[in-house]
Amino acid sequence: MSTSSDSVAAANAPSAPTSTKFTRYELLVMVLLAVAHFTIVLDFMVLSPLSAILLDKLSITTAQFGRVVSVYAFSAGFSGILAATFADRFDRKRLLLVFYAGFILGTLLCGFAHDYTELLLARMVTGLFGGVMGSISFAIITDLFPLERRGRVMGLVGMAFAASQVLGLPFGVYLATHYGWHSPFFLIVILSLPVIGVVAWGLRPIDGHLALQDSEPGWRRLWRTVSRARYVRGFTATTLLASGGFMLMPFGSAFAVNNLGIDLDHLPMVYLVTGIATIFFGPMAGRMADRHGKFRIFVIGSAISMLITAIYTHLGPTPLIAVIGLNVVMFAGITGRMVAAQTLVSAVPDARERGAFMSVNSAVQQLSGGLSAMVAGWIVVQTPTGPIDRYGLLGWVVCLAMLVTIFLMRRIDRMVQADQT
C-alpha cells in the first residue's frame, strides 16, 4: 500500500523511493544531520563525565546535579509541546536553522556560567532549542527516505552518539581536566558554527508536507495529536525508552571513578574504546534492522542491554579492561535497540502530522528523561568517602523499564506491519 509517507518522500527527495542507493544530495543530508546530531548529543553527553568534576568544583549534591541534567530535559519538553502547534506549518529547513542557532547560544551561555544557578539557567536555554532538534531531524529523515531504507539512515545518524564518545568525550574530559569545566562547551560552539553554515547554504527547502496542511488552529492540532490512540502508543514507548539512559548516564562517570576504581586519567579511554566500537554498531544495526526486521533487532538489543546493565551496576572495584569490555557490549545492545526503535516509531505518524508527532514525541522523551534524571538523583547517594550508593537499585529499575518497553514496541511493530500490507 502506498502511504502518505511515500508521497512526501517523493515530493522532497530527488531519487526514486525504490532505489537502494543514496544520491550525493541524500548523502549530504545524512552527513549534515549526523554532524548536527553529534553536537547536540555531545552537549548532553559531556555532562556525564563532568559529574565527577562538577560535584567537587561547584560544591553541589547529587540531587542538584540531577537538576542540572533534568532542567535541560524539562525545558526541551516544554518547547517540544509548543513546537507541535506549528512544526508542520513551516519549511523544516527554516525550523532547523532557528532551533540550531538557539542551541548554539545556550551552549555558549553554559561556557560562561560561573556557579550552579547560572549553569542551571544556561542549561534551560540550551534545552529550549536543542531539545527540539531531534524531532526536526527525524521528521526530515522520514520526509526524505522511505521506510525500507530508513534503518540505514537512522544507523548513520545514530553514529553521532558513538562519535560523541570517540571524538568529544575524551577530548572534553581532557579539556575539563586541564583547562576548566567550561572549555568543553566552547568546543561544542566552535564545532557547531560550520554546521549551521552548511545547513543554510547546502540544504534545500523541505516543504513537501505544506501542501497537506489545512487551516486547523495549532491548539486543536496539538490536542488531536496527543489524543489519537495510535500516537499515544508511540509516546508511551518513547517515554520508557528514554528513562534508562537518563537514569544511568548522569552518574556513570562518578560511579566509574568512585566505585569501579577508574581514575580520571583513564576515564577518557573507556569512552574512546566504547565509542570506536559503537561507530561500527550504528550502521550495522541499521542494516540488520532493514534486513531482518526492526522489532527483532530491538528485542536482541534490549536483552543484551538488560544483562550487562544488571551486571555493571552491581560491580565493585574492577580492572580497566573489564570495564571497557562491559561498556562495549552494553552500548552494542543500546545502539541496536535505539536504531530499531527510532525507525519503527518514525513510521507511526501520518505525513501531514509528522512534525507535530515528532515534536510531542521529543517532548515526552525529554520530560521522561528529566523526570528519570531527577528520580535517579534521589535514588543514588554519594557517601562521605566518595562511592555512589544504590547504583545497583537504579540498574534494576532500568532493566524493568526495558522489559516493559519490549511489549509496547511489539504493538507498534504490528501496527506498522499492518500499514505496509
BAMARBA-302419 format. One record per residue (C-alpha): residue in one letter; y, z, x; residue number from 1. Coordinates in steps of 0.02 Angstrom, whole numbers. Each point is the difference from the previous one (the first is absolute). Layout:
% BAMARBA-302419
['A',[Y,Z,X],NUM];
...
//
This chain:
% BAMARBA-302419
['M',[0,0,0],1];
['S',[170,-47,68],2];
['T',[110,155,3],3];
['S',[189,19,-1],4];
['S',[-20,62,177],5];
['D',[-61,-171,52],6];
['S',[147,-82,-89],7];
['V',[128,105,92],8];
['A',[-90,-27,165],9];
['A',[6,-186,-30],10];
['A',[186,9,-40],11];
['N',[40,97,159],12];
['A',[-128,-58,126],13];
['P',[8,-171,84],14];
['S',[-189,-17,18],15];
['A',[-138,-23,-127],16];
['P',[-71,167,-60],17];
['T',[-177,-58,33],18];
['S',[32,-33,185],19];
['T',[-88,123,115],20];
['K',[123,-31,143],21];
['F',[174,70,13],22];
['T',[151,-112,27],23];
['R',[125,37,138],24];
['Y',[124,68,-127],25];
['E',[-133,112,-78],26];
['L',[-42,65,174],27];
['L',[185,35,28],28];
['V',[9,97,-163],29];
['M',[-156,100,44],30];
['V',[63,45,174],31];
['L',[174,41,-66],32];
['L',[-67,117,-134],33];
['A',[-122,78,124],34];
['V',[139,37,127],35];
['A',[117,68,-135],36];
['H',[-143,106,-66],37];
['F',[-33,58,178],38];
['T',[174,74,15],39];
['I',[-15,85,-171],40];
['V',[-170,75,41],41];
['L',[58,51,174],42];
['D',[148,93,-74],43];
['F',[-121,102,-106],44];
['M',[-137,14,129],45];
['V',[111,59,140],46];
['L',[31,163,-92],47];
['S',[-182,49,21],48];
['P',[0,12,191],49];
['L',[175,73,-8],50];
['S',[-66,146,-102],51];
['A',[-61,84,159],52];
['I',[178,-14,70],53];
['L',[108,26,-155],54];
['L',[-86,163,-53],55];
['D',[62,72,165],56];
['K',[165,-93,30],57];
['L',[69,28,-176],58];
['S',[-83,171,-21],59];
['I',[-72,-51,-169],60];
['T',[-158,53,-91],61];
['T',[-143,-113,-53],62];
['A',[67,8,-179],63];
['Q',[171,-61,58],64];
['F',[-79,-140,100],65];
['G',[-100,-46,-155],66];
['R',[167,-17,-93],67];
['V',[68,-115,137],68];
['V',[-150,-114,-32],69];
['S',[-1,18,-188],70];
['V',[187,-29,-29],71];
['Y',[-23,-179,62],72];
['A',[-141,-23,-125],73];
['F',[95,78,-147],74];
['S',[157,-104,29],75];
['A',[-110,-155,21],76];
['G',[-85,41,-164],77];
['F',[168,15,-88],78];
['S',[64,-166,68],79];
['G',[-166,-84,-42],80];
['I',[15,49,-183],81];
['L',[181,-59,-2],82];
['A',[-47,-164,84],83];
['A',[-130,-33,-135],84];
['T',[142,-31,-123],85];
['F',[72,-146,100],86];
['A',[-127,-54,133],87];
['D',[-57,-155,-97],88];
['R',[176,-59,-37],89];
['F',[46,-43,180],90];
['D',[-58,-114,138],91];
['R',[-124,107,98],92];
['K',[79,-56,165],93];
['R',[166,78,-51],94];
['L',[-84,162,-49],95];
['L',[-90,3,167],96];
['L',[165,-21,94],97];
['V',[93,136,-98],98];
['F',[-136,132,11],99];
['Y',[-42,-37,182],100];
['A',[184,19,48],101];
['G',[3,169,-88],102];
['F',[-158,52,91],103];
['I',[80,-41,168],104];
['L',[153,104,-46],105];
['G',[-108,149,-51],106];
['T',[-100,-8,162],107];
['L',[161,-5,100],108];
['L',[58,159,-89],109];
['C',[-166,84,50],110];
['G',[43,-41,179],111];
['F',[168,87,-16],112];
['A',[-68,155,-91],113];
['H',[24,164,93],114];
['D',[-85,129,-109],115];
['Y',[-125,23,-141],116];
['T',[125,-34,-142],117];
['E',[69,-159,77],118];
['L',[-175,-65,34],119];
['L',[-50,40,-179],120];
['L',[148,-99,-70],121];
['A',[-29,-145,118],122];
['R',[-182,-10,-52],123];
['M',[59,-5,-180],124];
['V',[108,-154,34],125];
['T',[-141,-84,96],126];
['G',[-121,30,-143],127];
['L',[120,-69,-131],128];
['F',[-5,-170,84],129];
['G',[-156,-4,109],130];
['G',[-114,64,-135],131];
['V',[26,-156,-106],132];
['M',[-32,-121,143],133];
['G',[-188,7,-23],134];
['S',[10,-50,-184],135];
['I',[116,-147,40],136];
['S',[-115,-58,141],137];
['F',[-156,9,-107],138];
['A',[87,-90,-144],139];
['I',[46,-139,122],140];
['I',[-179,-10,64],141];
['T',[-68,-8,-177],142];
['D',[129,-133,-47],143];
['L',[-41,-110,148],144];
['F',[-187,22,30],145];
['P',[-143,-19,-127],146];
['L',[-130,139,-16],147];
['E',[-137,-91,98],148];
['R',[110,0,158],149];
['R',[97,159,-33],150];
['G',[-122,116,89],151];
['R',[35,-83,167],152];
['V',[188,14,-29],153];
['M',[-16,183,-47],154];
['G',[-107,26,155],155];
['L',[133,-76,112],156];
['V',[140,101,-79],157];
['G',[-113,152,13],158];
['M',[-2,-28,188],159];
['A',[176,70,-2],160];
['F',[-79,170,-26],161];
['A',[-106,-22,156],162];
['A',[140,-79,100],163];
['S',[110,148,-37],164];
['Q',[-131,108,83],165];
['V',[-24,-115,150],166];
['L',[179,-49,36],167];
['G',[103,127,-93],168];
['L',[-79,171,0],169];
['P',[-46,17,185],170];
['F',[170,-68,50],171];
['G',[84,108,-132],172];
['V',[-87,156,63],173];
['Y',[47,-47,178],174];
['L',[182,-24,-50],175];
['A',[3,161,-101],176];
['T',[-77,98,144],177];
['H',[115,-70,134],178];
['Y',[161,-46,-92],179];
['G',[2,110,-156],180];
['W',[-74,-15,-175],181];
['H',[144,-110,-60],182];
['S',[-43,-145,114],183];
['P',[-149,-71,-101],184];
['F',[116,-29,-148],185];
['F',[122,-99,108],186];
['L',[-149,-102,61],187];
['I',[-45,-45,-181],188];
['V',[180,-54,-35],189];
['I',[-2,-113,154],190];
['L',[-165,-78,-55],191];
['S',[60,-26,-179],192];
['L',[161,-95,35],193];
['P',[-83,-164,56],194];
['V',[-118,9,-149],195];
['I',[138,5,-129],196];
['G',[81,-148,89],197];
['V',[-158,-105,-16],198];
['V',[-19,51,-182],199];
['A',[178,-58,-34],200];
['W',[-17,-166,89],201];
['G',[-185,-43,-4],202];
['L',[-66,56,-169],203];
['R',[21,-118,-147],204];
['P',[52,63,-172],205];
['I',[-147,73,-96],206];
['D',[54,-22,-180],207];
['G',[-143,-88,-91],208];
['H',[-20,154,-110],209];
['L',[178,-13,-67],210];
['A',[-50,-141,-117],211];
['L',[-120,121,-88],212];
['Q',[133,132,-38],213];
['D',[77,41,-168],214];
['S',[154,101,-53],215];
['E',[-96,161,-28],216];
['P',[101,154,56],217];
['G',[-55,80,162],218];
['W',[-43,168,-77],219];
['R',[-115,-84,-128],220];
['R',[-84,-100,138],221];
['L',[-27,162,96],222];
['W',[-76,86,-152],223];
['R',[-115,-148,-34],224];
['T',[-57,3,181],225];
['V',[-38,186,9],226];
['S',[-84,6,-172],227];
['R',[-116,-150,12],228];
['A',[-179,63,17],229];
['R',[-49,-135,125],230];
['Y',[142,50,116],231];
['V',[-29,187,-21],232];
['R',[-173,-23,76],233];
['G',[78,-77,154],234];
['F',[132,137,13],235];
['T',[-132,137,-15],236];
['A',[-106,-75,139],237];
['T',[153,-21,111],238];
['T',[48,182,-28],239];
['L',[-164,62,73],240];
['L',[-2,-134,136],241];
['A',[163,65,69],242];
['S',[-43,184,-5],243];
['G',[-122,-1,146],244];
['G',[113,-73,133],245];
['F',[151,103,-51],246];
['M',[-103,159,6],247];
['L',[-85,-22,169],248];
['M',[122,-99,107],249];
['P',[157,110,-1],250];
['F',[-96,137,90],251];
['G',[-117,-113,98],252];
['S',[83,19,168],253];
['A',[31,187,-22],254];
['F',[-187,20,-40],255];
['A',[-50,-108,150],256];
['V',[111,97,120],257];
['N',[-26,178,-63],258];
['N',[-179,-5,-67],259];
['L',[-90,-141,92],260];
['G',[82,41,167],261];
['I',[77,-172,30],262];
['D',[159,20,104],263];
['L',[158,-97,-41],264];
['D',[-20,-111,154],265];
['H',[-169,-63,-64],266];
['L',[49,-13,-183],267];
['P',[73,-177,20],268];
['M',[-170,-55,68],269];
['V',[-84,53,-163],270];
['Y',[121,-107,-102],271];
['L',[-6,-144,124],272];
['V',[-189,-23,3],273];
['T',[-16,30,-188],274];
['G',[138,-126,-34],275];
['I',[-75,-135,112],276];
['A',[-165,17,-91],277];
['T',[85,-3,-169],278];
['I',[92,-162,42],279];
['F',[-170,-84,-6],280];
['F',[-56,97,-153],281];
['G',[144,-63,-111],282];
['P',[-33,-188,4],283];
['M',[-188,32,4],284];
['A',[11,107,-157],285];
['G',[103,-136,-85],286];
['R',[-126,-136,40],287];
['M',[-145,110,-54],288];
['A',[89,44,-163],289];
['D',[28,-185,-39],290];
['R',[-179,-43,45],291];
['H',[-105,148,-60],292];
['G',[106,73,-139],293];
['K',[151,115,-1],294];
['F',[-86,146,-87],295];
['R',[-152,-2,113],296];
['I',[110,12,156],297];
['F',[102,137,-84],298];
['V',[-157,105,-31],299];
['I',[-62,-22,178],300];
['G',[171,45,71],301];
['S',[12,153,-113],302];
['A',[-173,63,50],303];
['I',[43,-12,185],304];
['S',[170,84,-27],305];
['M',[-74,146,-97],306];
['L',[-137,33,129],307];
['I',[117,1,149],308];
['T',[136,98,-91],309];
['A',[-125,137,-43],310];
['I',[-53,12,182],311];
['Y',[170,-20,84],312];
['T',[97,128,-101],313];
['H',[-127,136,43],314];
['L',[-1,-27,188],315];
['G',[52,128,131],316];
['P',[42,-41,181],317];
['T',[-71,-174,29],318];
['P',[-7,-119,150],319];
['L',[130,-137,-1],320];
['I',[-129,-140,-4],321];
['A',[-83,73,-156],322];
['V',[168,18,-89],323];
['I',[41,-183,39],324];
['G',[-171,-58,-58],325];
['L',[12,93,-166],326];
['N',[176,-66,-29],327];
['V',[-56,-180,32],328];
['V',[-142,13,-126],329];
['M',[107,90,-129],330];
['F',[138,-131,9],331];
['A',[-129,-139,-15],332];
['G',[-49,76,-167],333];
['I',[180,31,-54],334];
['T',[52,-178,43],335];
['G',[-146,-74,-96],336];
['R',[34,100,-158],337];
['M',[189,-28,4],338];
['V',[-9,-190,27],339];
['A',[-130,-19,-138],340];
['A',[93,115,-120],341];
['Q',[169,-84,25],342];
['T',[-76,-171,-30],343];
['L',[-85,58,-160],344];
['V',[155,89,-67],345];
['S',[109,-153,38],346];
['A',[-103,-98,-128],347];
['V',[36,123,-142],348];
['P',[176,-52,-58],349];
['D',[52,-157,-92],350];
['A',[114,-114,102],351];
['R',[158,32,-101],352];
['E',[-20,189,16],353];
['R',[-60,2,179],354];
['G',[161,69,76],355];
['A',[10,139,-131],356];
['F',[-184,45,23],357];
['M',[13,1,190],358];
['S',[158,107,-8],359];
['V',[-80,129,-116],360];
['N',[-159,-7,103],361];
['S',[100,34,157],362];
['A',[91,141,-90],363];
['V',[-160,89,-54],364];
['Q',[-70,-26,175],365];
['Q',[152,80,79],366];
['L',[14,140,-128],367];
['S',[-184,37,19],368];
['G',[20,-3,188],369];
['G',[150,115,-6],370];
['L',[-90,123,-111],371];
['S',[-153,-11,112],372];
['A',[101,34,157],373];
['M',[82,148,-84],374];
['V',[-167,69,-60],375];
['A',[-71,-26,175],376];
['G',[146,101,70],377];
['W',[-48,141,-119],378];
['I',[-186,-8,42],379];
['V',[9,-3,189],380];
['V',[83,139,99],381];
['Q',[47,6,183],382];
['T',[-61,163,71],383];
['P',[113,101,119],384];
['T',[-104,-59,149],385];
['G',[16,-185,-48],386];
['P',[-161,-64,-84],387];
['I',[11,-79,-173],388];
['D',[-102,102,-124],389];
['R',[-89,-68,-158],390];
['Y',[2,-182,60],391];
['G',[-185,-6,-46],392];
['L',[41,45,-181],393];
['L',[126,-143,1],394];
['G',[-141,-115,58],395];
['W',[-108,45,-149],396];
['V',[144,-33,-121],397];
['V',[25,-173,77],398];
['C',[-186,-40,-12],399];
['L',[-1,46,-185],400];
['A',[149,-115,-31],401];
['M',[-89,-143,89],402];
['L',[-157,26,-104],403];
['V',[94,-5,-166],404];
['T',[96,-156,57],405];
['I',[-164,-96,18],406];
['F',[-33,19,-187],407];
['L',[178,-51,-44],408];
['M',[-6,-152,113],409];
['R',[-164,-54,-80],410];
['R',[87,-18,-167],411];
['I',[139,-103,79],412];
['D',[-126,-113,86],413];
['R',[-87,-35,-167],414];
['M',[169,-38,-80],415];
['V',[48,-122,138],416];
['Q',[-172,-82,-5],417];
['A',[20,-27,-187],418];
['D',[170,-85,30],419];
['Q',[-77,-123,122],420];
['T',[-137,-60,-119],421];
//
